[in-house]
Amino acid sequence: MSRLYNATMIKATITGWGKCMPPAILTNSDLGTFLETDDEWIRSRTGIAERRISHVPLGELAYVASSRALACAGLSANDVDLIVFGTCSMDEQVPNMASGLQKRLGALNAGAMDVNTACTSFLYGLTTASGMIRAGTIRTALVIGGELISPLMDWHDRGVAVLFGDGCAAVVLQATEADEGVLADRLGCDGDVREILQVHGMGQRYANKGWHLGDSQWIFEGQEIFKRAVIGMSRACEAVLQTCGLSPADIDLVVPHQANLRIIEAVVKRSGIDMSRCFVNVQRYGNMSAATVPVALVESLEEGRIKPGATLLLTGFGAGLTWSAHIVRWGQRITPLGESDVQLPPCQQTALERVQALISLKRGSREIA
Ligand code: UT7
């Protein structure tokens, strides 16, 4: 069910944003050097031209993105009450990613939790944090969407290896009495078809069965996922528009999950919104799972696509199959209050060299759990 957070309530508004993209670029032609694929197939089926391959752990990408988001909001790490880290590709499971970030930032007053709903993890995290702000439990949250897919990829499977990339972004959410921020949200899940997107090799089920860390086998029914994604996101978008009493014409910008340009076009068309009011960067980064929406949000601001007071529609889908939509009314500020000088360490390898190194690390025979 979708619910309207009305004008008299405390709301959660986005006051800081920052991204951290690994610099190494893997092009479609690079993929063609070790997979039976080509630029034309990848571009025409997905819209993707290139993606990033990280040379650092996810925690490092998140530290840089979060430092930038906090500087943008004009806050220090001490001001944060809660860190919500959306990811399914954590550097380690115990302790969680959020606690590592809490330590690295020195956010000593913050609670720290991870959320894993695959590609919608940032969006589910946005609902979690904004709900706690509305409830009065916290006043300031840092919400991260980040993934390091490359070490978990089956680089021998052209059906999935061409689709994904690494990246991270973060937002700061703060309590406000103004009529802005997250106005409505709708979360859903088609658990009945959860088998159509699985990554074998991740989780206890695979322990002691001959799997090595980083081995993976992707079960990926592309066309079925495509259909479910379009239906789920369209349903969620319709629900939040209705909840807010908005028409498609009231949406200034759609910031969707970036998995496939054709999926984005189908959802936007079904929602009755013109593609000129949709932000697309899938060509640059491919599917970064939980990172796509926050990175797209940051780049929408960098490119001047979000005006003060703009009404945004965020939507996503992911393994589970989870899906969601949010209506977010932007505040008056569209520029950062400050900048962080935190940077990633330099990258010594090309993306192709990095992927070749990952491929040579994969080994072993294994049984399917
Ligand atoms: O965030 C959630 C993640 N999941 C998704 O977003 C996936 C949603 N699905 C999709 O985006 C699309 O279904 C794909 C991009 C995965 C595939 O596009 P498609 O138009 O549904 O292609 P297809 O699966 O029907 O494959 C068409 C052909 C097949 O060959 P045959 O059987 O027709 O001879 C594939 O073997 O394309 C072949 N193919 C490739 N060819 C060149 C599959 N992958 C590749 C490749 N390069 N990388």
Residues whose N, C-alpha, C, O or C-beta is under 5 A from the ligand:
A	BS01	UT7	E36 T37 D38 W41 R45 T46 C119 R158 G159 V162 G222 Q223 I225 F226 A259 N260 F317 G318
